[in-house]
Amino acid sequence: MTYLDTPVDTSDAYTYYSPDQVKQMAYDLGVMAKENETFRLDIVSLRNTISALQRQNSYGNNLLANAKVIILEAFDNDDFDKDVVTNIAEALDISLTKEYDVTINVTFSGTVSVPLGFDMDCDLENYIRFEASNTRWGDGELECDLYSDGIDVTVNN
């Protein structure tokens, strides 16, 4: 008997689906396609995150390698002064700063025009705002702005 002569049972060869079953299967395939796209986008996002983290890690490793070179040179030359420490900090991308607590008092004299019944002792601070910034590093010049909300303020220099 050859392959062509082999009898085939066709009683269960075809399964018939109702229109509702076909609609449900099409809906299920659509849901799976959307989930597949969501998973694909999640994978792309994770790959981008991994790539960014690898770049950050590489950057950090380069900083450490540069600092190591400076430290080894300092040991070889028996040279540890402020310049070496500053160079190490720069190699590690560390900003060497120091914080100070300061109190700055600002006094303005001038004239304020307010509505009748305005309580100068309690309400004035709610209507005036002061901002100051240094125009250039260390030159001592200070730029000041005085803002008022709802009252007229005249400042005398």
N, CA, C and O of each residue as an XYZ file, in Angstrom:
628
protein
N       0.842     -1.155      0.000
C       0.000      0.000      0.000
C       0.901      1.237      0.000
O       1.892      1.305      0.728
N       0.535      2.202     -0.827
C       1.322      3.430     -0.926
C       0.634      4.537     -0.137
O      -0.477      4.383      0.370
N       1.334      5.642     -0.058
C       0.823      6.788      0.687
C      -0.525      7.252      0.122
O      -1.424      7.643      0.865
N      -0.642      7.199     -1.197
C      -1.874      7.633     -1.838
C      -3.031      6.684     -1.559
O      -4.196      7.071     -1.650
N      -2.712      5.466     -1.227
C      -3.760      4.479     -0.977
C      -4.199      4.452      0.485
O      -5.133      3.733      0.841
N      -3.533      5.228      1.327
C      -3.853      5.197      2.750
C      -5.203      5.856      2.978
O      -5.440      6.970      2.511
N      -6.075      5.184      3.682
C      -7.399      5.776      3.925
C      -7.293      6.938      4.923
O      -6.490      6.887      5.854
N      -8.086      7.960      4.728
C      -8.108      9.138      5.578
C      -9.484      9.248      6.189
O     -10.501      9.165      5.500
N      -9.496      9.439      7.519
C     -10.767      9.603      8.224
C     -11.110     11.082      8.180
O     -10.413     11.888      8.797
N     -12.141     11.451      7.484
C     -12.508     12.857      7.331
C     -13.677     13.258      8.221
O     -14.209     14.360      8.089
N     -14.074     12.382      9.114
C     -15.239     12.699      9.943
C     -14.980     13.886     10.868
O     -15.903     14.661     11.122
N     -13.739     14.061     11.390
C     -13.404     15.174     12.272
C     -12.430     16.159     11.614
O     -11.800     16.963     12.301
N     -12.309     16.095     10.290
C     -11.314     16.917      9.613
C     -11.680     18.404      9.634
O     -10.783     19.247      9.628
N     -12.933     18.737      9.657
C     -13.352     20.132      9.619
C     -14.171     20.451     10.858
O     -15.076     19.712     11.244
N     -13.820     21.584     11.472
C     -14.605     22.050     12.593
C     -15.324     23.307     12.137
O     -14.714     24.206     11.558
N     -16.573     23.364     12.391
C     -17.366     24.518     11.996
C     -17.590     25.401     13.213
O     -17.914     24.911     14.295
N     -17.414     26.727     13.028
C     -17.604     27.682     14.101
C     -18.794     28.566     13.777
O     -19.030     28.927     12.624
N     -19.514     28.894     14.789
C     -20.648     29.801     14.603
C     -20.118     31.204     14.358
O     -18.959     31.482     14.667
N     -20.933     32.092     13.811
C     -20.483     33.480     13.605
C     -20.041     34.158     14.907
O     -19.089     34.937     14.907
N     -20.726     33.865     16.008
C     -20.330     34.446     17.290
C     -18.956     33.945     17.729
O     -18.163     34.711     18.278
N     -18.671     32.667     17.491
C     -17.371     32.114     17.846
C     -16.265     32.758     16.994
O     -15.177     33.050     17.490
N     -16.560     32.969     15.719
C     -15.584     33.608     14.833
C     -15.320     35.042     15.299
O     -14.168     35.475     15.326
N     -16.381     35.791     15.669
C     -16.208     37.152     16.165
C     -15.354     37.160     17.436
O     -14.478     38.010     17.595
N     -15.616     36.203     18.346
C     -14.852     36.143     19.587
C     -13.386     35.832     19.316
O     -12.501     36.416     19.941
N     -13.126     34.918     18.392
C     -11.740     34.588     18.057
C     -11.031     35.794     17.433
O      -9.861     36.041     17.725
N     -11.734     36.547     16.575
C     -11.144     37.736     15.964
C     -10.856     38.779     17.037
O      -9.809     39.425     17.013
N     -11.778     38.942     17.973
C     -11.566     39.884     19.078
C     -10.361     39.459     19.906
O      -9.509     40.284     20.235
N     -10.287     38.165     20.246
C      -9.172     37.652     21.038
C      -7.843     37.869     20.318
O      -6.849     38.217     20.956
N      -7.810     37.669     18.999
C      -6.590     37.899     18.228
C      -6.202     39.379     18.272
O      -5.018     39.703     18.362
N      -7.194     40.282     18.209
C      -6.924     41.708     18.295
C      -6.339     42.082     19.645
O      -5.396     42.870     19.720
N      -6.898     41.515     20.718
C      -6.382     41.778     22.058
C      -4.943     41.284     22.174
O      -4.081     41.977     22.713
N      -4.695     40.089     21.668
C      -3.328     39.546     21.734
C      -2.361     40.396     20.913
O      -1.207     40.564     21.308
N      -2.811     40.935     19.776
C      -1.952     41.786     18.952
C      -1.607     43.063     19.707
O      -0.464     43.517     19.669
N      -2.603     43.654     20.402
C      -2.338     44.863     21.187
C      -1.377     44.564     22.331
O      -0.459     45.345     22.585
N      -1.573     43.448     23.022
C      -0.664     43.062     24.100
C       0.735     42.838     23.561
O       1.718     43.220     24.195
N       0.828     42.217     22.390
C       2.126     41.976     21.764
C       2.819     43.302     21.461
O       4.024     43.431     21.682
N       2.071     44.295     20.955
C       2.654     45.603     20.667
C       3.104     46.289     21.960
O       4.156     46.927     21.996
N       2.303     46.156     23.017
C       2.672     46.728     24.307
C       3.959     46.098     24.816
O       4.852     46.798     25.295
N       4.056     44.785     24.713
C       5.270     44.091     25.151
C       6.468     44.536     24.317
O       7.561     44.730     24.848
N       6.260     44.698     23.007
C       7.341     45.128     22.131
C       7.823     46.520     22.527
O       9.028     46.765     22.590
N       6.886     47.432     22.794
C       7.264     48.789     23.207
C       7.959     48.785     24.563
O       8.890     49.558     24.786
N       7.509     47.916     25.473
C       8.172     47.791     26.773
C       9.609     47.315     26.601
O      10.517     47.806     27.272
N       9.809     46.368     25.707
C      11.155     45.844     25.461
C      12.048     46.945     24.880
O      13.207     47.076     25.275
N      11.515     47.734     23.946
C      12.285     48.844     23.366
C      12.654     49.844     24.458
O      13.792     50.310     24.520
N      11.690     50.171     25.318
C      11.950     51.108     26.415
C      13.010     50.565     27.364
O      13.908     51.301     27.775
N      12.917     49.298     27.712
C      13.910     48.690     28.606
C      15.292     48.676     27.967
O      16.293     48.910     28.644
N      15.352     48.405     26.683
C      16.649     48.420     25.985
C      17.249     49.828     26.007
O      18.455     49.987     26.194
N      16.408     50.847     25.817
C      16.898     52.226     25.874
C      17.401     52.566     27.275
O      18.423     53.235     27.425
N      16.687     52.108     28.290
C      17.108     52.347     29.670
C      18.436     51.659     29.952
O      19.331     52.246     30.562
N      18.559     50.430     29.511
C      19.814     49.691     29.699
C      20.962     50.415     28.995
O      22.060     50.525     29.540
N      20.702     50.905     27.791
C      21.739     51.621     27.043
C      22.156     52.894     27.786
O      23.347     53.191     27.882
N      21.192     53.640     28.307
C      21.506     54.860     29.055
C      22.305     54.528     30.317
O      23.265     55.225     30.646
N      21.911     53.475     31.017
C      22.632     53.075     32.225
C      24.046     52.604     31.900
O      24.976     52.858     32.665
N      24.211     51.924     30.776
C      25.549     51.497     30.370
C      26.435     52.707     30.058
O      27.624     52.713     30.378
N      25.841     53.737     29.427
C      26.615     54.961     29.153
C      27.014     55.639     30.456
O      28.151     56.086     30.605
N      26.069     55.717     31.407
C      26.384     56.318     32.707
C      27.470     55.522     33.419
O      28.376     56.101     34.017
N      27.383     54.218     33.358
C      28.380     53.363     33.986
C      29.749     53.567     33.335
O      30.765     53.639     34.027
N      29.773     53.659     32.027
C      31.021     53.885     31.309
C      31.608     55.249     31.680
O      32.817     55.376     31.877
N      30.756     56.258     31.772
C      31.203     57.595     32.168
C      31.807     57.555     33.568
O      32.877     58.116     33.803
N      31.120     56.890     34.499
C      31.629     56.767     35.863
C      32.954     56.026     35.911
O      33.863     56.415     36.644
N      33.064     54.961     35.134
C      34.324     54.208     35.092
C      35.462     55.061     34.538
O      36.596     54.965     35.007
N      35.160     55.897     33.537
C      36.184     56.791     32.993
C      36.626     57.819     34.033
O      37.812     58.130     34.141
N      35.665     58.345     34.796
C      36.018     59.292     35.856
C      36.944     58.639     36.868
O      37.954     59.221     37.264
N      36.597     57.434     37.281
C      37.426     56.729     38.259
C      38.819     56.432     37.701
O      39.816     56.564     38.410
N      38.885     56.031     36.432
C      40.182     55.739     35.820
C      41.056     56.994     35.773
O      42.255     56.932     36.044
N      40.447     58.133     35.429
C      41.216     59.389     35.398
C      41.699     59.771     36.797
O      42.843     60.195     36.960
N      40.842     59.624     37.801
C      41.238     59.936     39.174
C      42.353     59.012     39.634
O      43.273     59.442     40.330
N      42.274     57.745     39.247
C      43.302     56.782     39.639
C      44.668     57.197     39.085
O      45.678     57.097     39.782
N      44.698     57.658     37.844
C      45.950     58.107     37.244
C      46.537     59.264     38.055
O      47.733     59.279     38.343
N      45.700     60.225     38.420
C      46.178     61.378     39.190
C      46.687     60.942     40.558
O      47.728     61.418     41.012
N      45.956     60.033     41.224
C      46.367     59.556     42.551
C      47.694     58.806     42.464
O      48.579     59.013     43.295
N      47.838     57.935     41.461
C      49.092     57.182     41.317
C      50.267     58.110     41.032
O      51.357     57.902     41.564
N      50.061     59.142     40.193
C      51.129     60.111     39.927
C      51.501     60.866     41.198
O      52.676     61.140     41.444
N      50.501     61.199     42.000
C      50.771     61.912     43.255
C      51.588     61.033     44.202
O      52.502     61.516     44.870
N      51.250     59.728     44.258
C      52.031     58.814     45.094
C      53.462     58.696     44.580
O      54.416     58.734     45.357
N      53.601     58.552     43.260
C      54.944     58.424     42.682
C      55.802     59.660     42.964
O      57.004     59.549     43.204
N      55.172     60.833     42.932
C      55.915     62.085     43.133
C      55.898     62.550     44.585
O      56.448     63.603     44.908
N      55.264     61.764     45.464
C      55.124     62.134     46.876
C      54.586     63.568     46.979
O      55.124     64.404     47.706
N      53.526     63.819     46.240
C      52.984     65.170     46.111
C      51.481     65.150     46.384
O      50.692     64.756     45.525
N      51.094     65.576     47.580
C      49.676     65.686     47.931
C      49.425     67.084     48.483
O      49.603     67.338     49.675
N      49.010     67.981     47.602
C      48.672     69.333     48.032
C      47.278     69.681     47.513
O      46.583     68.817     46.977
N      46.872     70.918     47.667
C      45.531     71.336     47.257
C      45.309     71.154     45.761
O      44.209     70.811     45.329
N      46.354     71.382     44.974
C      46.211     71.218     43.528
C      45.894     69.773     43.155
O      45.068     69.521     42.278
N      46.547     68.830     43.819
C      46.305     67.413     43.529
C      44.878     67.037     43.918
O      44.177     66.354     43.173
N      44.464     67.494     45.094
C      43.095     67.191     45.538
C      42.080     67.828     44.586
O      41.067     67.211     44.255
N      42.344     69.038     44.153
C      41.454     69.707     43.203
C      41.403     68.939     41.883
O      40.332     68.782     41.295
N      42.564     68.460     41.415
C      42.605     67.678     40.174
C      41.829     66.368     40.312
O      41.138     65.946     39.385
N      41.949     65.731     41.475
C      41.195     64.486     41.708
C      39.698     64.781     41.693
O      38.917     64.043     41.091
N      39.306     65.861     42.358
C      37.884     66.229     42.385
C      37.374     66.518     40.973
O      36.275     66.095     40.615
N      38.156     67.225     40.177
C      37.763     67.510     38.797
C      37.668     66.229     37.979
O      36.762     66.076     37.160
N      38.606     65.305     38.200
C      38.583     64.040     37.465
C      37.350     63.219     37.816
O      36.860     62.444     36.994
N      36.849     63.388     39.040
C      35.645     62.664     39.473
C      34.379     63.483     39.260
O      33.292     63.067     39.662
N      34.518     64.649     38.628
C      33.377     65.532     38.365
C      32.686     65.948     39.663
O      31.459     66.000     39.750
N      33.516     66.244     40.668
C      33.022     66.702     41.964
C      33.284     68.196     42.061
O      34.412     68.653     41.875
N      32.238     68.949     42.354
C      32.386     70.389     42.540
C      32.737     70.644     43.992
O      31.960     70.328     44.893
N      33.904     71.212     44.215
C      34.336     71.510     45.573
C      33.748     72.848     45.996
O      34.195     73.902     45.545
N      32.761     72.800     46.848
C      32.115     74.009     47.333
C      31.993     73.936     48.844
O      32.131     72.876     49.456
N      31.732     75.087     49.417
C      31.533     75.161     50.853
C      30.320     76.044     51.088
O      30.150     77.060     50.416
N      29.484     75.665     52.031
C      28.289     76.439     52.322
C      28.486     77.257     53.586
O      29.125     76.822     54.545
N      27.918     78.455     53.558
C      27.954     79.352     54.704
C      26.536     79.778     55.033
O      25.733     80.009     54.129
N      26.223     79.882     56.295
C      24.955     80.452     56.726
C      25.124     81.957     56.788
O      26.053     82.456     57.423
N      24.230     82.680     56.134
C      24.312     84.131     56.120
C      22.945     84.726     56.451
O      21.903     84.110     56.226
N      22.982     85.913     56.978
C      21.780     86.704     57.190
C      21.995     88.032     56.496
O      22.983     88.722     56.750
N      21.071     88.390     55.621
C      21.181     89.628     54.867
C      19.954     90.479     55.185
O      18.821     90.056     54.958
N      20.180     91.642     55.695
C      19.097     92.579     55.987
C      19.088     93.653     54.921
O      20.132     94.225     54.607
N      17.920     93.936     54.360
C      17.767     94.948     53.334
C      16.801     96.000     53.866
O      15.738     95.664     54.389
N      17.163     97.253     53.736
C      16.306     98.338     54.191
C      16.005     99.259     53.021
O      16.916     99.730     52.339
N      14.730     99.511     52.793
C      14.288    100.461     51.786
C      13.575    101.598     52.509
O      12.883    101.388     53.505
N      13.755    102.769     52.002
C      12.956    103.882     52.503
C      12.207    104.453     51.323
O      12.730    104.501     50.210
N      10.990    104.884     51.564
C      10.208    105.419     50.467
C       8.801    105.717     50.913
O       8.521    105.849     52.104
N       7.927    105.820     49.952
C       6.541    106.163     50.205
C       5.651    105.048     49.675
O       5.893    104.511     48.595
N       4.626    104.705     50.438
C       3.675    103.679     50.031
C       2.285    104.299     50.052
O       1.879    104.877     51.060
N       1.557    104.187     48.957
C       0.169    104.648     48.899
C      -0.731    103.433     49.020
O      -0.672    102.521     48.194
N      -1.571    103.421     50.057
C      -2.433    102.260     50.321
C      -3.880    102.721     50.460
O      -4.133    103.892     50.744
N      -4.825    101.814     50.262
C      -6.232    102.178     50.436
C      -6.536    102.513     51.892
O      -5.836    102.063     52.800
N      -7.573    103.298     52.108
C      -8.002    103.627     53.465
C      -8.353    102.342     54.207
O      -8.946    101.434     53.623
N      -8.003    102.257     55.457
C      -8.278    101.066     56.261
C      -7.204    100.001     56.173
O      -7.305     98.966     56.832
N      -6.189    100.234     55.378
C      -5.091     99.266     55.219
C      -4.266     99.237     56.501
O      -3.847    100.286     56.990
N      -4.031     98.052     57.046
C      -3.269     97.906     58.289
C      -1.782     97.771     57.944
O      -1.316     96.689     57.587
N      -1.050     98.873     58.053
C       0.365     98.883     57.678
C       1.201     97.923     58.518
O       2.179     97.363     58.022
N       0.831     97.726     59.779
C       1.627     96.871     60.654
C       1.488     95.394     60.308
O       2.421     94.624     60.539
N       0.361     94.982     59.768
C       0.122     93.554     59.531
C       0.104     93.165     58.057
O       0.521     92.061     57.706
N      -0.374     94.057     57.187
C      -0.661     93.649     55.820
C       0.420     93.973     54.801
O       0.449     93.357     53.736
N       1.301     94.908     55.084
C       2.247     95.370     54.071
C       3.128     94.245     53.530
O       3.384     94.188     52.327
N       3.589     93.356     54.398
C       4.481     92.280     53.944
C       3.793     91.318     52.983
O       4.466     90.603     52.241
N       2.468     91.291     52.985
C       1.742     90.414     52.056
C       1.649     91.005     50.655
O       1.273     90.306     49.714
N       1.986     92.285     50.505
C       1.828     92.959     49.225
C       3.149     93.335     48.559
O       3.149     93.812     47.424
N       4.250     93.134     49.231
C       5.543     93.520     48.666
C       6.452     92.296     48.606
O       6.532     91.515     49.555
N       7.132     92.145     47.474
C       8.086     91.048     47.299
C       9.403     91.643     46.825
O       9.423     92.552     45.995
N      10.472     91.135     47.344
C      11.806     91.646     47.051
C      12.644     90.521     46.461
O      12.621     89.397     46.963
N      13.385     90.821     45.395
C      14.322     89.861     44.809
C      15.652     90.572     44.594
O      15.700     91.737     44.199
N      16.729     89.841     44.864
C      18.068     90.400     44.646
C      18.947     89.340     44.017
O      18.822     88.156     44.330
N      19.842     89.763     43.125
C      20.804     88.839     42.534
C      22.090     89.589     42.262
O      22.083     90.786     41.975
N      23.188     88.871     42.358
C      24.489     89.453     42.087
C      24.671     89.484     40.575
O      24.532     88.457     39.911
N      24.983     90.658     40.029
C      25.083     90.780     38.575
C      26.333     90.127     38.018
O      26.312     89.601     36.905
N      27.410     90.150     38.764
C      28.653     89.492     38.352
C      29.295     88.879     39.576
O      29.147     89.396     40.683
N      29.994     87.800     39.393
C      30.616     87.073     40.500
C      31.662     87.951     41.189
O      32.666     88.323     40.582
N      31.422     88.273     42.444
C      32.428     88.905     43.278
C      32.709     90.368     43.034
O      33.630     90.907     43.647
N      31.955     91.053     42.158
C      32.289     92.452     41.937
C      31.551     93.383     42.889
O      31.780     94.593     42.866
N      30.678     92.848     43.718
C      30.014     93.644     44.738
C      28.770     94.352     44.260
O      28.051     94.919     45.083
N      28.476     94.350     42.961
C      27.263     94.995     42.480
C      26.083     94.060     42.693
O      26.183     92.855     42.462
N      24.971     94.620     43.134
C      23.795     93.834     43.417
C      22.615     94.445     42.692
O      22.390     95.652     42.779
N      21.860     93.630     41.978
C      20.683     94.088     41.258
C      19.462     93.741     42.096
O      19.296     92.593     42.507
N      18.605     94.726     42.351
C      17.445     94.514     43.212
C      16.167     94.886     42.471
O      16.130     95.849     41.705
N      15.129     94.105     42.713
C      13.811     94.398     42.171
C      12.811     94.361     43.308
O      12.851     93.469     44.156
N      11.919     95.328     43.322
C      10.881     95.409     44.340
C       9.540     95.350     43.616
O       9.283     96.161     42.727
N       8.697     94.412     43.982
C       7.403     94.225     43.335
C       6.304     94.498     44.344
O       6.426     94.143     45.517
N       5.234     95.127     43.890
C       4.093     95.346     44.775
C       2.836     94.861     44.066
O       2.735     94.915     42.840
N       1.892     94.393     44.851
C       0.653     93.854     44.306
C      -0.513     94.649     44.890
O      -0.903     94.432     46.037
N      -1.062     95.561     44.107
C      -2.246     96.286     44.542
C      -1.979     97.573     45.293
O      -2.927     98.270     45.654
N      -0.721     97.915     45.543
C      -0.400     99.185     46.220
C       0.709     99.866     45.438
O       1.485     99.206     44.746
N       0.784    101.171     45.545
C       1.820    101.931     44.857
C       3.000    102.109     45.807
O       2.837    102.512     46.959
N       4.203    101.797     45.291
C       5.405    101.920     46.099
C       6.387    102.820     45.369
O       6.638    102.634     44.178
N       6.937    103.786     46.070
C       7.974    104.649     45.524
C       9.185    104.505     46.413
O       9.095    104.731     47.620
N      10.326    104.130     45.840
C      11.545    103.927     46.613
C      12.475    105.111     46.372
O      12.729    105.492     45.229
N      12.972    105.681     47.451
C      13.936    106.773     47.351
C      15.330    106.212     47.486
O      15.599    105.452     48.416
N      16.214    106.563     46.591
C      17.603    106.082     46.662
C      18.389    106.893     47.655
O      19.577    106.641     47.856
